[in-house]
Amino acid sequence: MGDSSPEFDPEYVRFGEEIRAQLKELGEDTQTFSSSYDPADRGWSSYVTDANAFFAGRRIKPRAWRRHYDRGLCARLALYCYNLQKGTVYDFGYICQLHEQRHRSFTKSFITCEAVNLADRSPLTFETCVKHNDDQVTYVPNLWWETHICRVEGSEEADYEWDDRAVNDYYKGEMPKWLSNEDQQQRSYVVKQSELRNEKNGWVHLLTEFAFFTKWNGPLSPGEIEDCRPLITQRVVVETLGDEGEIEPSDKLHAPNAIFYISFECGDDLTQGSYRAVVRKTMDGKPGHMRLEVTCQSV
């Protein structure tokens, strides 16, 4: 996937610096860590969350791991892929290990994480691999993530090669505009508020987090972006071609290939903004494979 760097926007950077200054005034943690620093050495778990606390927007993670919020997003995306393919309801717990390969145009994050089955609260360890470009591209409202692995620890070998031919051309190329024509609207389903509140659809709010992260990646650090939660997902419209076993309009919500149009707000953050995001999700049919492409803008 090609990446392009926009012109440097000093106003955008200035706003990010103002946010940082205000966070300091509010008493946010300003401790810095070297690249070799590992909170696990001090007996801390990495990026601990709880499902109910997450939906309530409370921060209950050790402060030192705020900077790994972006890698938590990667792990949660891979787990969403696993749940969608397996029909399970595992909820992200915490990161156990993180190893990375950095390339010129992308990073590969190999993440071992703990998850909990919402049905019986039983824990399970997962191994994930997510390819992403947010480390290499900043100051642009257009990022992508691609999961290659999400499997139970010690299970079958993974296929790292994405099969682009398996994805319909409609879901490729430039990102679509915001419901710009009548054909798009006829192929769409407006997600009900009751569906947004359903705990099993918590991944919809995850897409909102990816959108907000895409908007502020660069001007704000991952920890500062996390501090802007909770985000309020107001309206979600899902568009599909309707050719993948969809019987009811609501089936679009769980289609393997879909485009999400998300309106949301930041209820508590210093940006106090309203946003529109377009999130394109595609899958090539291989276990553990999902691609997410995101654009987001203020309104």
C-alpha positions in Angstrom: 0.0 0.0 0.0 1.4 3.3 -0.9 2.0 6.2 1.5 2.4 9.9 0.8 3.6 12.6 3.1 1.6 15.8 3.2 3.1 19.3 3.7 4.2 20.1 7.2 1.4 21.9 9.1 2.9 24.1 11.8 -0.5 25.1 13.1 -1.4 21.4 13.6 1.9 20.9 15.6 1.3 24.1 17.6 -2.1 22.8 18.7 -0.6 19.5 19.8 2.0 21.4 21.9 -0.8 23.4 23.5 -2.6 20.1 24.4 0.6 18.8 26.0 1.1 22.0 28.1 -2.5 21.8 29.4 -2.1 18.1 30.3 0.9 19.1 32.4 -1.1 21.7 34.2 -3.7 19.1 35.0 -1.1 17.0 36.7 -0.6 14.3 34.0 2.3 11.9 34.4 5.4 13.4 32.8 7.8 10.6 33.6 9.9 9.5 30.6 11.3 6.0 29.8 14.3 4.8 27.9 13.9 2.4 25.0 15.1 -0.4 27.3 12.7 0.4 30.1 10.3 -2.5 30.9 7.6 -1.9 33.5 7.3 -5.7 33.8 10.7 -5.6 35.6 8.9 -3.9 38.5 6.2 -6.4 38.6 3.6 -4.4 36.6 1.4 -6.0 34.0 1.3 -4.2 30.7 -1.8 -2.4 29.6 -4.4 -3.9 31.9 -8.0 -3.1 31.1 -11.5 -4.3 32.2 -14.4 -4.4 29.8 -16.9 -2.5 32.1 -14.3 0.1 33.1 -13.4 0.6 29.4 -17.0 1.3 28.5 -17.2 3.7 31.5 -14.1 5.4 30.2 -12.1 5.0 33.4 -8.3 4.6 33.2 -7.2 1.7 35.4 -3.9 0.9 33.7 -0.5 1.5 35.2 0.6 5.0 34.1 3.9 3.8 32.7 2.1 1.9 29.9 0.1 4.8 28.6 2.7 5.2 25.8 1.7 1.7 24.5 -1.9 2.6 23.9 -1.3 2.3 20.1 0.0 -1.3 20.5 -3.0 -2.1 22.6 -5.2 -1.0 19.6 -3.2 -3.4 17.5 -3.8 -6.3 19.8 -7.5 -5.5 20.2 -7.9 -5.4 16.4 -6.4 -8.8 16.0 -8.6 -10.2 18.7 -11.7 -8.7 17.0 -10.6 -10.5 13.8 -10.3 -13.8 15.8 -13.8 -13.3 17.4 -15.4 -12.5 14.0 -13.9 -15.6 12.4 -14.4 -18.0 15.3 -17.7 -16.7 16.6 -16.2 -16.2 20.0 -16.4 -13.2 22.5 -12.9 -12.8 23.9 -12.2 -9.4 25.5 -8.7 -7.9 25.5 -7.0 -8.1 28.9 -3.3 -7.0 28.7 -0.1 -7.3 26.7 2.4 -9.9 28.0 5.2 -9.4 25.4 5.9 -7.0 22.6 8.5 -7.5 19.8 8.7 -5.3 16.7 10.3 -5.2 13.3 10.6 -1.7 11.8 10.8 -1.1 8.1 10.9 2.1 6.0 7.2 2.2 5.3 5.7 0.1 8.1 6.2 -1.7 11.4 5.3 -5.3 12.3 4.3 -5.7 15.9 4.4 -9.2 17.4 2.2 -9.1 20.5 1.4 -11.8 23.0 -1.7 -10.8 25.0 -4.1 -12.2 27.6 -7.8 -12.2 26.8 -10.9 -13.2 28.8 -14.0 -15.1 27.5 -17.0 -12.9 28.3 -19.2 -16.0 28.5 -17.4 -17.7 31.5 -14.6 -15.3 32.4 -12.0 -17.9 31.5 -8.6 -16.5 30.4 -6.6 -17.4 27.3 -3.3 -16.3 25.8 -3.1 -15.1 22.2 -0.3 -14.5 19.8 -0.8 -11.7 17.3 1.1 -10.0 14.5 -0.1 -6.6 13.1 1.5 -4.6 10.3 0.8 -0.9 10.5 2.1 2.5 9.2 1.3 4.8 12.1 5.0 5.0 13.2 6.2 6.1 9.8 3.4 8.5 8.7 2.2 11.3 10.9 0.2 14.5 10.5 -2.2 12.8 8.0 -5.7 11.6 8.6 -5.2 8.4 6.7 -3.6 5.3 8.3 -3.9 1.5 7.9 -3.4 -1.7 10.0 -3.2 -5.3 8.8 -3.4 -8.3 11.0 -1.5 -11.4 9.9 -1.8 -13.5 13.0 -4.3 -13.9 15.8 -4.1 -17.4 17.3 -4.2 -19.2 20.6 -0.7 -19.4 21.9 1.2 -22.4 20.6 -1.4 -23.3 17.9 -1.1 -23.7 14.1 1.4 -21.9 11.9 0.3 -18.6 10.4 0.1 -17.4 6.8 1.8 -14.0 6.6 1.0 -13.3 2.9 -2.1 -11.1 2.3 -4.1 -12.3 -0.7 -5.2 -9.0 -2.3 -6.9 -10.9 -5.2 -9.5 -12.4 -2.7 -10.9 -8.9 -2.0 -13.4 -7.3 -4.3 -12.1 -4.3 -6.2 -14.9 -2.2 -4.7 -13.0 -2.2 -1.4 -9.7 -1.1 -2.8 -8.1 2.1 -4.0 -8.9 5.5 -2.7 -11.0 5.8 0.4 -14.6 6.6 -0.3 -16.1 10.0 0.6 -18.7 10.5 3.3 -21.9 8.8 1.8 -21.4 10.9 -1.3 -24.0 9.3 -3.6 -27.4 7.5 -3.6 -25.9 4.1 -4.5 -23.9 4.1 -1.4 -26.9 4.9 0.7 -29.0 2.1 -0.9 -26.2 -0.4 0.1 -26.1 0.9 3.7 -27.5 0.0 7.0 -27.9 2.4 9.9 -26.8 0.7 13.1 -29.4 0.8 15.9 -28.5 2.4 19.2 -29.3 -0.8 21.0 -26.8 -2.6 18.8 -24.1 0.0 19.7 -24.8 -0.5 23.4 -24.6 -4.3 23.1 -21.4 -5.5 24.8 -20.8 -8.0 22.0 -20.5 -5.1 19.6 -17.8 -3.4 21.6 -15.6 -3.6 18.6 -17.6 -0.8 16.9 -16.3 1.5 19.6 -12.9 0.2 18.9 -13.2 1.5 15.3 -14.1 4.9 16.8 -10.8 4.7 18.8 -8.9 3.9 15.6 -10.5 6.9 13.9 -9.5 9.3 16.7 -6.0 7.9 16.9 -5.7 8.4 13.1 -6.8 12.1 13.5 -4.3 12.9 16.3 -1.4 10.6 15.6 1.7 12.9 15.6 0.5 16.0 17.3 -0.3 13.9 20.4 1.5 10.9 21.8 -0.4 7.6 22.2 -0.7 8.2 25.9 -2.1 11.7 25.3 -4.6 10.3 22.8 -5.8 7.7 25.3 -6.3 10.5 27.8 -8.9 12.0 25.5 -11.3 9.1 26.1 -14.1 8.4 26.5 -15.2 8.9 22.9 -18.9 9.0 22.2 -20.0 7.0 19.2 -23.1 8.8 18.0 -24.1 7.2 14.6 -22.7 4.4 12.5 -23.7 3.5 9.0 -22.4 0.3 7.4 -22.1 -0.1 3.6 -21.5 -3.4 1.8 -22.1 -4.9 -1.6 -24.5 -7.4 0.0 -23.0 -10.4 -1.8 -21.5 -12.3 1.2 -24.4 -14.3 2.7 -26.3 -11.3 4.0 -30.0 -12.1 4.7 -31.1 -9.3 6.9 -29.9 -5.6 6.6 -28.4 -5.9 10.0 -26.1 -8.7 8.8 -24.0 -5.9 7.2 -22.7 -5.1 10.7 -20.8 -8.4 10.7 -19.8 -8.7 7.1 -16.2 -9.6 6.4 -15.8 -6.7 4.0 -17.5 -3.4 4.9 -17.2 0.4 5.0 -18.2 2.2 8.2 -19.2 5.8 8.4 -18.9 6.9 12.0 -19.9 10.1 13.6 -18.5 10.7 17.1 -17.5 13.2 19.7 -14.9 13.5 22.5 -16.8 14.1 25.7 -13.9 14.8 28.0 -10.8 15.7 26.0 -9.2 19.0 25.5 -10.0 19.0 21.7 -13.7 19.0 22.5 -14.4 18.2 18.9 -16.9 16.4 16.7 -15.6 14.1 14.0 -16.5 12.0 11.0 -14.6 8.9 10.1 -14.6 6.5 7.2 -13.3 3.0 8.2 -12.8 0.4 5.5 -12.5 -3.2 6.8 -11.5 -6.0 4.4 -10.6 -9.7 4.9 -9.0 -12.1 2.5 -10.5 -15.2 4.0 -7.3 -16.5 5.7 -7.2 -17.1 9.5 -6.1 -14.0 11.4 -6.2 -11.7 8.4 -8.0 -8.4 8.5 -7.1 -4.9 7.1 -8.3 -1.6 8.5 -8.0 1.6 6.6 -9.0 4.8 8.3 -9.6 8.5 7.5 -10.9 11.0 10.0 -11.7 14.7 10.0 -13.1 17.3 12.3 -16.6 18.7 11.6 
